[in-house]
C-alpha cells in the first residue's frame, strides 16, 4: 500500500487547490456553507459482493467548486486480498479508481436536482479485485425537504437514478450494464446527529437479474464549530440484501461500514 501513497498525496494537494462555497453534504449540490474540500476514510466489511462490492478500505478526496461543475471527487479503493467479510485489512490491494464530476443542482421551488458523471478505471491489481473494464455512470438526484418531525429536526427525502455501462478493457471479462435506484430518508437532529434509511434496488441488464439492498446509517458531526458546520463527521452503516441473487451489480449480502471525514 505504501507505493500508492505518492499518488494519494498528489490527489489530496489537487483537491485542496480550489476554494469555493459548498454545503457540508457534498451530494446535495446546494452551496450554502464555505467549505473547500473533504478528506474521507471508510472501512467496509462486505460478504458475498460483486468484485466492486467487497471488503475494502477507501480513501476519498473531494473539492468543491463555485460554478456549473460543483464537485470533483476521487475514490481510491484498497480491497483486501482476502475478500470475505472478515477480510485482511493489513494486506490491501489497489482497486478500481473512481472519478466523479458533480454538477450544480437545478432548482424548482424547494426541490433540488443535483447530477453527476462518474468514470471507473480498471486499475485493480490483481485485476480479479475489479471489473476489468472502464465504466461510465451518470445519475441525477431529487432532494425534497420537509418538516414532518418538526424542530429540532431537518428532514428530507432523496431519490436517485443512475445508469452505468462498461466499455473497452479486458474482453474476457463480463460486460457491466445496470440501472440503480436509491430512496433515502435523511434526518439531521439538533444540527449534529444524522440518520439515513436507504432502499437501493438495482437492475442488472447484462445478467437479466435484479436485486436490492437496504441500509441504515447513524452519524454525528463534531468539532469546534456549531451545527452541521462542524468539520468532522463519523458514521456507522449496516446494510443487507433484501431480495435478488448475490451476483447483481452494486449489491451485496451484508455490510458493516465505519467512516470518518474531515471537511475544510
N, C-alpha and C positions, 0 to 999 in steps of 0.2 A: 504493500500500500504506500510505502514511503516514496516510491519512484513517481507516484502521481501527485505528490504534494506541490511541486513547482507549477503544475497546471492549475491546481486548485487555488494557489496563491495569486496567479495571474488573473484568474477569473474574478477573485474577490476584489482585486485592485480595480479591474474594469467596472465592476458593479458599483464601487464607491465613487466613480468619477463623475456621475451625473446627479445634480441636485434637482429636486422637484417637490411639488406638493402632491401627496397621495395619502390614502387612508391607512389606518392600522390594518385593515383587512384588504390585502392586495387583490384578492379575487373579485372584490366588489367593483373595481374600476371606477370608484367615485372619489375624486380628490377633495379632501377636506381637512387633512392634517399634514403638517410639514415634515414628512419623512423622505429620506433619500434612498434608502435601501434596507435590505434584510438579509441576515445570515441565519440558516436553519440547519439543525441536525436532528434526524429522526431515525429511530431503530424500529423495524417492523419484523416480528416473528410470524411467519406465514406457513400454513400447512396446505399441501396439495394445490399449489397455484400453477398457472402457466409460467413459461420462462421469465416473463417480466414481473410476475406477481409471486415472488419468492422471498425467503428470509434474507434481509439485507439492511445495510446502513446507508443513508442517503444524505449528502450534503447539497443544500440548495442555496443559490446566490440570486438575489433579486435587486434590480434597480428600478426606480420609479421615475417616469418622465412626465413633463407637463406639455402634452401635445396629443395629436391623434394616436400615436403609439404611447401608451401609458405604462407599460410594463415590459421588462426584459428579464427572463428567468432561465437559469441553467441548473439542471439537476445532474449531479454526479452520483450514480448509484454504485454501491460496493456490495454485491451479493456474496453471501458466504459460500465457500467451497462445498460445504455440506448444506444441501438445500431443504432439509426437513425443518420442522417447527423449532427445534432446539438450535439448529444451525451450528456454525463455528465462527463466532464473532471475531476471533483473533486470527482468522485465516480468510481475509476478504479477497475478492477479485474485482476487476473493473467490469461494470455492466454497460448497458446501452445508454449513452448520454442523451438527455432531452434538452431542447432549447425551445422556449415558448416566447412568443410575442403577443402581448395583450393590448387591446385597443380601447380607447376611452369609451365609456358607456354612453349609448344613446339614451335619451330620457323621454318619457311620456307621462306627464303628471308626476305621481310618486313612484312610477315604475322605472327601473333602470335595466339596460340591456348591454352588459359588457360582453366582448367576444375575444377570440384568440385563435392563433395558428400555432401549431407545435410540430417540430421536426425531431424524430428519434433517429439517432445514428447507430448503426450496428457495430459498436466499439467493444462489445463484451469479449473478455479474454479469460477462459476459453469461450468460444462462440456459443456453446451449449447453454450458457447463462443469459443469453439474449435471444432475440427473434431472428437474427441473421439477415435482416433486411432493413432498408431505410423505410421509415414510416412517416406519413404526413397526416396530421389531425387538424380538424377545425371544429370550433364549438361556439355556442352562444348561450348566455345565461339570462334569466329573468329574475330580478330581485323585487320582492313585494313586501314592504314594511307594513306592520300592523301592530296594534296595541291591545291585543286580546287579553294579555295578562296584567295590563296596567303598570303603573310605576311600582318599583324601580326597574322594570324590565324594558329592554329594547329588543323587539322580536321581528323577525322577517321570515318569509317563505321564499325559497330559492328553487328554481328549476334549471336544468342544463341539458342540452342535447349536443352530442359531438359525434363526428364520423372520422374513423381512422382507416387508412389504406396503406399497403406496403408497395414498394417499388424498388427495382434494382436489387443489389445484394446477392446472397447465396441462392442460386437457382434450385438447389436441392432442398431448401427449407420451405415450409408451408407458407402460403400467402396469408397476409393479415388483412382482414376486412370486417370491421364491426362497427355497430352503432351503439352508443352508450347513453343512457338517460340517468339523471340524478334528480331526486326530490329531497330537499333538505328543509327541516325546521330548525332555525337558528335563534338562540336566545342569549342576550347579554344581560346579566343580572348585576345590579349595583355597580355598573360600569367596570366590572372586574372579572366576574366568573362567566364562563361560556358553556353552552350546551348545544350540541349538534346531533340531530337524529336524521339518518340518511337511508334512503332506499335507492339502490343503484342497479336497475335492470340493464342487461346487455344482450344484443342480438348479433350473433356471430354468423355473418353471411358466408364466410369461407367454409365453415363446418356445418352450416344449416342447423344451428342449435341456438338455444337461448337460455339464459340463467340470470340470477340476480343475487346480490348480497345486501345485507343490512348492517348499519354501523351506528354506534353511539359513542360520542366523544365528549369528554369533560375537560375543561381547560381553565386557566387563570392567567391574567395579566399581573405583572408585578414590577417594581422598580420605583424610582424616585418621583416620577410624575403622577398626576392624578388621572383617574378614569382609564379609558382604553388607550390613552397616550402613554401609558407605562411602556417602557421599551422592551421588557422581557415578556415572553409568553411560554408556558409549559402546558402539555396536554397528555391525556391518556385516551386511546381509542380501542374499542373492542369491536370486531366485525365477524360475521359468519355468513355462510351461504344459506340463502333462503329457499332456492329451488334451482333446478337445472343440473346438467352433468358437470364434472370438475375440469373440463378442458375448454370451457367457453372463455374467450379472450376477455381480460380485465377482471375476472372473477377469481375467487379462492374459496377454500373451505372455512378456515378460521384464521383470525389475525389479532395480534396484540401489538399495539404501536405506542411508543413513547417519543415525545418530541420536545425540543427546546429551540426557541427562536429569539433573536436579538434584532430589533428594529432601530435604525439610527438615522 
